[in-house]
Amino acid sequence: MELVACSGSCVEMANAADLIQLKQRSEFLSSIKKTLNSFLKGNMELIPSILTLALNDAMTYDKATKSGGPNGSIRFSSEIIRPENKGLSAALKLLEEAKHEIDSYSKGGPISFADLIQYAAQSAIKSTFLASAIRKCGGNEEKGALLYTAYGSNGQWGLFDKQFGRKDANEPDPDGRVPQWEEVSVKEMKDKFSAIGFGPRQLAVMSAFIGPDQMAIETLLASDPDVKPWVQKYQRSRETVSQTDYEVDLITTLTKLSCLGQQINYEAYTYPIKKVDFSKLKL
């Protein structure tokens, strides 16, 4: 009976510890999002670059060797200066500034660049969803926010938010794994997406990540018979009130892309709670 009681007590303690860690991670992630939103608000012109930064960091993934992927390696000077990353330095610098602020209030250690870049992409794409809702309300920000809250895709981010605890690479990823998007053909784009386990559907929905002019990218993608139906599907979806098909598929694709090759540490950013010595309390 004593053994059973002890086992039950240990399970309760373990469950309590898990709940504490979940709360710590949830609160930290919430603070990170607020910081990123603040930085993005004053630098909206960098949103396309932040999306491409996240894509290119992840696109170094190699299925055969299970190396590369969204590991923050794009932060290294020898990688960010590669031709495919031209024009992304300003976005990286902004995230470095955001990281400095985030690290200043973190109780569980500095945020990894791998996490930072992917959550910056999440904040950036959410801002485009909100901007679309505002446009549909004739530019009225209050009505647009209400529309996005009522019909938007906020509830679809659950799995993405759980993948919190990516590990940073210690060196640049191998060169030659990421194409120069503005110079390659649609077939080459399809081949690259296929190499990481994606198809024409995912290529079409990620059009905003491939270049600063989404419409120009989609015009190019629509020249391919395999990609064209998906481009048209998402363009139609973006004209609807909720954009459901477009937003849900984009969130699903980004969630998968953002953890390629990563082993998520689900205890990352947690920290011990100071114990109170009740024997020293004066009652």
Beta strands, then each sheet from edge to edge (+ up, - down):
end
